Amino acid sequence: MNPLRSPRLECLTNTPTGPQDAEQTSPHTALGDPKGVAEGVPTAVRPDPQQGDGRYPVAWLHITVPHGATPTAASRCECGWSHRAFGRARVLALIDNHTDHREHCPLRTAREGRDAA
């Protein structure tokens, strides 16, 4: 035998000659944690790092004063208060009304009384 030549390999398995059905397996139950979108991606929701102190906006005052144009303002509250004003004098009056409404709003006074108790 020549050491430079490799020995002949013989195939020990039978080669199929026609189409055959795939081998059926029993259904497996899932084991372990469910996978995320990709390997290493966490599936749990992380806590919000910006936790507030329980306060949230109830009333908004939006004032627009374009250069050389008429000033406008809008005051809105979740209790249903909603007013708009156009012109300098009316915008200033709406600012005062908005401040007064914040002191007497039923949403704010009920919460402050509940927190005080």
Secondary structure per residue as TSV (DSSP state, phi and psi in degrees):
chain	resnum	aa	ss	phi	psi
A	1	M	-	360.0	135.9
A	2	N	-	-82.9	126.4
A	3	P	T	-68.2	-18.8
A	4	L	T	-81.9	-18.9
A	5	R	S	-95.2	140.1
A	6	S	-	-83.0	148.1
A	7	P	-	-69.9	154.7
A	8	R	-	-68.9	134.1
A	9	L	-	-94.4	136.6
A	10	E	-	-106.8	138.7
A	11	C	-	-85.2	121.8
A	12	L	-	-95.0	-11.5
A	13	T	S	-97.8	150.5
A	14	N	-	-81.2	136.9
A	15	T	-	-91.6	127.9
A	16	P	-	-67.9	148.4
A	17	T	-	-103.8	-12.7
A	18	G	S	-143.3	-179.1
A	19	P	-	-68.1	145.4
A	20	Q	-	-136.1	153.5
A	21	D	-	-74.6	150.7
A	22	A	-	-72.5	152.4
A	23	E	-	-72.3	127.1
A	24	Q	-	-83.6	136.4
A	25	T	-	-118.2	159.0
A	26	S	-	-78.2	148.4
A	27	P	-	-66.2	137.3
A	28	H	-	-96.7	145.4
A	29	T	-	-86.2	148.9
A	30	A	-	-72.0	135.4
A	31	L	-	-120.4	141.1
A	32	G	S	86.4	-171.5
A	33	D	S	-76.6	149.3
A	34	P	-	-67.0	146.4
A	35	K	-	-79.3	148.6
A	36	G	-	-82.3	-162.7
A	37	V	S	-63.0	-42.2
A	38	A	S	-140.8	162.5
A	39	E	T	-61.2	129.2
A	40	G	T	91.7	-2.7
A	41	V	-	-91.3	123.7
A	42	P	-	-70.2	142.9
A	43	T	-	-101.9	-14.8
A	44	A	S	-80.8	146.2
A	45	V	-	-80.5	126.7
A	46	R	-	-83.1	152.9
A	47	P	-	-67.2	149.8
A	48	D	-	-70.2	122.4
A	49	P	S	-70.5	-17.2
A	50	Q	-	-101.1	70.3
A	51	Q	-	-82.3	128.7
A	52	G	-	-86.4	-174.5
A	53	D	-	-100.1	16.0
A	54	G	S	95.4	-8.9
A	55	R	-	-88.0	151.7
A	56	Y	-	-150.2	155.7
A	57	P	-	-68.0	140.6
A	58	V	-	-117.8	-37.5
A	59	A	E	-127.1	145.7
A	60	W	E	-129.2	141.2
A	61	L	E	-126.6	116.7
A	62	H	E	-115.3	118.4
A	63	I	E	-117.6	131.9
A	64	T	E	-124.4	126.9
A	65	V	-	-131.4	83.5
A	66	P	-	-66.6	149.4
A	67	H	T	-62.7	119.8
A	68	G	T	76.2	14.2
A	69	A	S	-124.3	176.4
A	70	T	-	-76.3	128.8
A	71	P	-	-70.4	146.1
A	72	T	E	-132.2	156.4
A	73	A	E	-146.9	149.8
A	74	A	E	-135.6	131.4
A	75	S	E	-118.9	128.6
A	76	R	E	-140.4	144.6
A	77	C	E	-137.4	153.0
A	78	E	T	-68.4	-16.3
A	79	C	T	-75.9	-9.6
A	80	G	S	117.3	-11.3
A	81	W	-	-63.4	126.0
A	82	S	E	-153.5	114.8
A	83	H	E	-138.9	151.2
A	84	R	E	-130.1	151.7
A	85	A	E	-141.5	144.9
A	86	F	E	-128.1	133.4
A	87	G	S	100.5	151.7
A	88	R	H	-60.3	-49.0
A	89	A	H	-64.7	-42.6
A	90	R	H	-70.9	-34.3
A	91	V	H	-65.0	-43.5
A	92	L	H	-61.7	-39.3
A	93	A	H	-66.0	-38.5
A	94	L	H	-67.0	-34.6
A	95	I	H	-61.3	-44.3
A	96	D	H	-63.8	-41.9
A	97	N	H	-65.0	-39.1
A	98	H	H	-63.4	-43.3
A	99	T	H	-63.6	-41.7
A	100	D	H	-65.6	-40.3
A	101	H	H	-64.1	-37.9
A	102	R	H	-59.8	-34.0
A	103	E	H	-75.6	-26.3
A	104	H	H	-115.9	6.9
A	105	C	-	-64.5	133.7
A	106	P	H	-64.8	-27.7
A	107	L	H	-70.3	-38.5
A	108	R	H	-78.0	-40.3
A	109	T	H	-70.0	-35.5
A	110	A	H	-67.5	-39.6
A	111	R	H	-69.9	-41.5
A	112	E	H	-65.1	-38.1
A	113	G	H	-67.6	-37.6
A	114	R	H	-69.2	-39.8
A	115	D	H	-69.3	-32.9
A	116	A	H	-71.4	-27.5
A	117	A	-	-75.5	360.0
